[in-house]
Amino acid sequence: MITALTRVGVLLFVGWTLWLFQVMYRVTQLSESRLATAWEERIQALAFLTFPPNLSLIALAATAAATATWLAGPTQSLGLAVLLRTLRWTANLLIVVALASILVEVFGQPTGIDTIETVAFRLGGMIGLVGISYLCLAAGRTAPGG
């Protein structure tokens, strides 16, 4: 069961990583518009990664890795430990992207906050990422050497 959960976690993370390449390609194709600088446009496109519906693969991978870690106890494999930490670092990086997108939304608009629901949606994604990061951290602490 531990091996199966680890493989599921790896496969879900690989699937998310392949989707990340598509998003990054789209980000590199953006240029300045009449409403925003090129960097604001790119941050807005990267924010797509942090929207709550788009966190499902990362959340499922983190759940599988955390469950496998708790089941493995002191027999946790190195691959599982690496997966757990990679998921946590990915979530932490996405928290920074979410925060940047919120700041661009609040301070990048000439009139201030454009729409409060946009900020709330992005904040919801950021809070979900904090939960994913904490899950990985808590599971990692129970592992050997954690």
C-alpha angles and dihedrals in degrees: 000000000000092000092047093050090048092051091047090051092049093047093049091049091048089050090051091047091054089051088049090061090057092050092047090051089053090049092054091053095059123102137180117299131195090260102044145017120256091257092052089050091050094048090050090052092047089050086070086077091061100049111120096243090052094056095072097098093048092045093049092046091049091048092050092047093046092048091048090049093052092047093047096050109171092356094067113144125232091243091057092048090051092048092051093050093044090054091049093049091047091052090048091051091049090051088060091049091049092049091049091050091050091050091049090050093050101038102022095067116085090222096045121245108021097198127355092211090061091054091046091050092051092044089053090055091048092051090050089052091051087054092050091048092049092049090054091045093050092047091046092054091059091052124090109276089012 
